[in-house]
Amino acid sequence: MNREIARLIQIAGSQLFNFRIKFGASKVLAAAILSCLLCAGAMTAAAQDPPFLPAPVRAVSTVPGNGDVNPYGVAFVPPGFPTGGAINPGDILVSNFNNSSNLQGTGTTIVDVPPTQPVFQFFGGTAPLGLTTALNVLTRGFVLVGNFPSTDGTCQHSSAGSILVIDKNGNLLSTIKSPMIQGPWDSALFDLYGSAKFFVANGLTGTVVRIDLDVDRSGVFVKQITQIASSYTFACDPVTFVDAPTGLVYDPFKDVLYVASTADNSVYAVYDAAERTHDGGRGMLVYTDAKHLHGPLGMAMSPNGDLLVSNNDVINSDPNQPSEIVEFTVSGNFVKEISMDPAQGGAFGLAVQPMKSTTKFAAVDDATNLFLIWTLP
């Protein structure tokens, strides 16, 4: 019970006892007066609590001036990110995979979505790039984004790509390349300020690597790259470009990396992810669900510890469940699902940012090139 209401009950009770003694009121009349007082007290207490209903969904276009489409990656600019640049804490970045001709693997831009100001282009690279869901922001002031380029919009004519390191003003600082980076399709970041654990899912090899980074004010530097997981199914797809391990979520409290494997229609857990020195295969199966999973893609963790995963609607397709985002527990129990779009294939990148009294949940609808933002209590 709300403490304010309990206090009002106590006060009202003692006052009504005095009221009955002084005026000879009946128990019925006294109870009626008490009821009115309690209603007023409840309304007063409710007015002091935060509202339950979320704010309206904010929908913005992700199409920059050059016409890039097919938004994929989503990343919040974290608290503590240095000010004075083009982006600021609380902004949300969105990467584009396709160019204005809608050719996959050719998009070159990242747009910034400020909390209240208009959307603008933060970064523009040299074609072809194909900026993927592997989008993260380092607190020291840098953006990491994967690129998976194609010469003609098909996976069959794609190349390994790399990780771009971009500063707070949208300038390309450096590029991380390695034979172990093969089509960086999605990523997860454990940011330790002066260093970081950067996990990358490879679309061309069905593997996951951990890139140990040193970070200072001048840039981002690779210490070591270790393959920590493999054997996920991967294949080129004319509709989705590639079906491969995609969404990654790292839980630092358990040292577990969760991997959404699209073609396997399953989510796995790789243990000792931050420190392991050898390949752990697929890891342990966490969640597979023929009813609710339809090619899991991007993934995020909610404040209650559940996992949220989008679906590509090509694997195990169900026309009655288009563009679904599915919530499930890390013990493998289905919780809830919502549809992003009445058409299939719209859901992809998503991100969650807990705040003081609310949480922001952001997800792309690449069927309409829109970006949706919920503010939840």
C-alpha positions in Angstrom: 0.0 0.0 0.0 1.2 3.5 -0.8 2.6 5.1 2.4 0.7 8.4 1.8 -2.6 6.5 1.6 -1.8 4.5 4.7 -1.0 7.8 6.5 -4.3 9.3 5.3 -6.2 6.2 6.6 -4.7 6.6 10.0 -5.5 10.3 10.2 -9.0 9.9 8.8 -9.8 7.1 11.2 -8.9 9.2 14.3 -10.7 12.3 13.0 -13.9 10.3 12.2 -13.9 8.8 15.7 -13.8 12.4 17.1 -16.5 13.4 14.5 -18.9 10.7 15.7 -18.4 11.5 19.4 -18.9 15.3 18.8 -21.9 15.2 16.4 -23.4 11.8 17.0 -22.9 10.6 13.4 -23.9 7.1 12.5 -21.4 4.5 11.4 -22.8 4.7 7.9 -22.2 8.4 7.6 -18.8 8.1 9.1 -17.9 5.4 6.6 -19.1 7.5 3.7 -16.9 10.4 4.8 -14.0 8.1 5.3 -14.5 6.8 1.7 -14.4 10.3 0.3 -11.2 11.1 2.2 -9.6 8.0 1.0 -10.5 8.8 -2.7 -9.0 12.2 -2.3 -5.9 10.7 -0.7 -5.5 8.1 -3.4 -5.8 10.8 -6.1 -3.2 12.9 -4.3 -0.8 10.0 -4.0 -1.3 8.9 -7.6 -0.5 12.4 -8.8 2.9 12.2 -7.1 3.8 8.8 -8.7 5.1 8.5 -12.3 2.4 7.6 -14.9 2.0 4.0 -15.9 1.1 4.6 -19.6 4.0 5.1 -21.9 4.5 8.2 -24.0 3.3 8.0 -27.6 5.6 6.1 -30.0 7.9 8.5 -31.8 8.4 7.5 -35.4 11.1 9.2 -37.6 12.4 8.6 -41.1 15.9 7.1 -41.3 16.5 8.2 -44.9 19.3 10.8 -45.2 19.9 13.2 -48.0 21.6 10.7 -50.3 18.6 8.4 -50.2 20.1 5.4 -48.3 17.5 3.0 -47.1 17.1 -0.3 -45.2 18.1 0.8 -41.6 19.8 -2.0 -39.7 21.9 -1.1 -36.6 20.6 0.8 -33.6 22.8 2.3 -30.8 22.3 4.8 -28.0 24.9 7.4 -27.3 25.7 6.6 -23.6 26.0 8.9 -20.6 29.5 10.2 -20.2 30.1 10.5 -24.0 32.1 13.7 -24.5 30.1 16.8 -25.5 31.2 19.3 -28.1 30.8 17.0 -31.1 28.1 16.3 -33.6 26.4 13.7 -31.3 25.5 13.8 -27.6 24.4 11.5 -24.8 20.8 10.4 -25.3 21.0 10.5 -29.1 20.3 7.3 -31.0 22.4 6.3 -34.1 20.9 4.2 -37.0 23.1 2.6 -39.7 21.8 2.1 -43.3 22.6 -1.1 -45.3 21.2 -0.2 -48.7 21.8 2.7 -51.1 19.1 4.8 -52.8 18.7 2.1 -55.4 17.9 -0.4 -52.6 20.9 -2.5 -53.4 21.9 -4.5 -50.3 25.5 -4.1 -49.0 25.9 -0.6 -50.5 24.6 1.9 -47.9 27.1 4.3 -46.5 25.4 6.4 -43.9 24.6 6.7 -40.2 21.9 9.0 -39.1 21.5 10.6 -35.6 18.2 10.8 -33.8 18.4 13.5 -31.1 15.7 13.4 -28.3 13.9 16.5 -29.6 15.7 17.9 -32.6 15.4 16.8 -36.2 17.2 13.7 -37.5 20.5 14.4 -39.4 23.2 12.5 -41.2 26.1 11.9 -38.8 28.4 9.9 -41.0 28.8 9.3 -44.7 31.4 6.8 -46.1 32.7 5.9 -49.5 30.6 3.3 -51.4 30.3 0.4 -51.3 30.1 -0.2 -47.6 26.8 -1.8 -46.5 26.7 -0.6 -42.8 25.3 -3.4 -40.7 23.6 -4.1 -37.4 27.1 -4.2 -35.8 26.8 -0.6 -34.4 28.1 0.4 -31.0 29.2 3.6 -29.2 32.2 3.8 -26.9 32.0 6.2 -23.9 35.4 7.7 -24.7 33.9 9.3 -27.8 34.0 6.8 -30.7 31.5 4.9 -32.8 32.2 1.3 -34.1 30.2 0.1 -37.1 30.6 -3.0 -39.3 30.4 -3.0 -43.0 29.6 -5.9 -45.3 30.0 -4.6 -48.8 28.6 -6.0 -52.1 29.4 -4.9 -55.6 25.9 -5.7 -57.0 23.6 -6.0 -53.9 24.0 -9.8 -53.5 25.7 -11.8 -50.9 27.4 -13.9 -53.6 29.4 -10.9 -54.6 30.1 -9.6 -51.2 33.5 -9.2 -49.4 34.7 -9.6 -45.9 34.3 -5.9 -44.9 35.7 -4.4 -41.7 34.9 -2.4 -38.6 35.0 1.4 -39.0 36.1 3.6 -36.1 34.4 7.0 -36.3 35.0 10.0 -34.0 32.3 12.2 -32.3 32.2 14.5 -35.3 31.5 11.8 -37.8 35.1 11.5 -39.2 36.6 8.1 -40.1 39.6 7.6 -37.8 40.7 4.0 -38.6 39.6 0.6 -39.9 39.8 -2.7 -38.1 40.5 -5.6 -40.5 41.5 -9.2 -39.9 41.1 -12.6 -41.6 38.9 -13.4 -38.5 36.4 -10.6 -39.5 34.3 -12.0 -42.3 31.1 -10.0 -42.9 30.5 -8.4 -39.5 26.7 -8.8 -39.3 26.0 -7.7 -35.7 28.0 -7.0 -32.5 27.9 -6.4 -28.7 30.1 -4.2 -26.6 31.3 -4.4 -23.0 32.7 -0.9 -22.5 35.3 -0.5 -19.7 36.2 3.1 -20.7 39.9 2.6 -21.2 39.4 -0.8 -22.8 36.5 -2.9 -24.2 35.4 -6.3 -25.1 33.9 -6.1 -28.6 32.0 -9.2 -29.9 31.3 -9.6 -33.6 29.1 -12.1 -35.4 30.4 -13.1 -38.9 27.9 -13.6 -41.7 30.3 -15.3 -44.1 31.7 -17.9 -41.7 29.1 -18.5 -39.0 31.5 -17.6 -36.3 31.7 -15.1 -33.4 35.0 -13.4 -32.4 36.0 -11.2 -29.5 38.1 -8.2 -30.2 40.0 -6.9 -27.1 40.4 -3.2 -27.5 42.4 -0.4 -25.8 40.7 2.9 -25.9 42.1 6.4 -25.2 41.4 9.9 -26.3 43.3 9.5 -29.5 41.6 6.4 -30.8 40.8 2.6 -30.6 43.5 0.0 -30.8 43.3 -3.8 -31.2 45.1 -5.9 -28.6 43.9 -9.3 -29.7 41.2 -11.1 -31.7 39.9 -14.5 -30.5 37.4 -16.8 -32.1 35.1 -17.9 -29.3 32.1 -19.5 -31.1 31.4 -21.3 -34.4 29.4 -23.9 -36.2 26.3 -21.7 -36.6 24.5 -22.2 -39.9 25.2 -19.5 -42.5 24.1 -19.1 -46.1 23.5 -16.4 -48.7 19.8 -15.4 -49.1 18.4 -13.4 -52.0 15.8 -11.7 -49.7 17.8 -11.1 -46.5 21.3 -11.0 -48.0 22.6 -13.6 -45.5 21.2 -16.0 -42.9 23.8 -16.3 -40.2 24.5 -15.6 -36.5 23.3 -12.1 -35.9 22.1 -10.6 -32.6 24.6 -10.6 -29.7 23.9 -9.7 -26.1 26.6 -9.8 -23.5 25.8 -10.1 -19.8 28.9 -9.0 -17.8 27.4 -10.3 -14.5 27.3 -13.9 -15.8 30.1 -13.5 -18.4 27.7 -15.0 -21.0 27.3 -14.0 -24.6 23.9 -14.7 -26.1 23.9 -15.4 -29.8 20.8 -15.3 -32.0 21.4 -17.7 -34.9 19.0 -16.9 -37.7 19.2 -20.0 -39.9 19.2 -22.3 -36.9 16.1 -20.5 -35.6 17.6 -20.6 -32.1 19.4 -18.6 -29.4 22.5 -19.9 -27.7 24.6 -19.0 -24.7 28.5 -18.9 -24.9 29.9 -19.0 -21.4 33.2 -17.3 -20.2 32.9 -15.1 -23.2 35.1 -12.3 -22.0 38.1 -14.4 -21.1 37.9 -17.7 -23.0 40.9 -18.4 -25.2 39.4 -21.2 -27.4 36.4 -21.8 -29.6 33.3 -23.0 -27.7 31.3 -24.1 -30.7 27.7 -23.0 -30.6 27.5 -22.9 -26.9 24.4 -24.0 -25.0 20.9 -23.9 -26.5 18.8 -21.3 -24.6 15.7 -20.8 -26.7 14.1 -22.4 -29.7 10.4 -22.0 -30.5 8.8 -23.0 -33.8 5.6 -21.1 -32.8 7.2 -17.7 -32.1 10.6 -17.6 -33.7 10.9 -16.9 -37.4 14.6 -16.3 -38.1 15.9 -14.4 -35.0 18.0 -11.3 -35.9 18.8 -8.3 -33.8 18.7 -8.8 -30.0 18.8 -6.7 -26.8 18.3 -7.3 -23.1 15.4 -5.5 -21.3 15.8 -4.1 -17.7 14.0 -7.1 -16.2 16.7 -9.5 -17.7 14.6 -10.9 -20.5 15.9 -11.0 -24.1 14.2 -9.2 -27.0 14.8 -10.6 -30.5 13.5 -9.4 -33.9 12.8 -11.9 -36.7 13.5 -11.9 -40.4 10.3 -13.8 -41.5 12.2 -15.9 -44.0 13.1 -18.8 -41.7 10.0 -20.6 -40.4 7.8 -17.9 -41.9 4.3 -17.3 -40.5 2.1 -14.7 -42.4 0.1 -14.2 -39.2 3.1 -13.0 -37.2 4.8 -10.4 -39.4 7.8 -8.4 -38.3 7.7 -9.8 -34.8 9.8 -8.8 -31.8 9.7 -11.7 -29.3 10.4 -11.4 -25.5 11.7 -14.5 -23.7 13.5 -15.3 -20.5 17.2 -16.5 -20.4 15.9 -19.8 -19.1 14.0 -20.3 -22.4 10.4 -19.3 -21.6 8.3 -17.3 -24.1 6.9 -14.1 -22.5 5.3 -11.8 -25.2 5.5 -10.7 -28.8 4.6 -7.5 -30.7 4.4 -6.8 -34.5 6.5 -4.0 -35.9 4.7 -3.8 -39.2 1.8 -5.5 -41.0 4.2 -6.6 -43.7 6.8 -9.2 -43.2 10.6 -8.6 -42.9 10.4 -5.2 -41.2 12.0 -5.9 -37.9 15.8 -5.8 -37.5 18.0 -3.7 -35.2 16.8 -2.8 -31.7 18.3 -1.3 -28.5 17.3 -0.6 -24.9 18.5 2.2 -22.7 17.4 2.2 -19.0 17.1 5.7 -17.5 16.2 7.0 -14.0 12.5 6.5 -14.0 11.9 5.3 -17.6 13.4 3.0 -20.2 13.7 3.8 -23.9 13.2 1.0 -26.4 14.1 1.7 -30.0 13.7 -0.5 -33.1 13.9 0.0 -36.8 11.2 -0.9 -39.3 13.2 -1.4 -42.5 10.1 -2.2 -44.5 9.1 1.4 -44.3 12.5 3.0 -43.4 11.1 4.2 -40.1 12.6 4.3 -36.6 10.3 3.8 -33.7 11.1 4.9 -30.1 9.0 4.0 -27.0 9.4 5.6 -23.6 8.3 3.0 -21.0 7.7 3.4 -17.3 
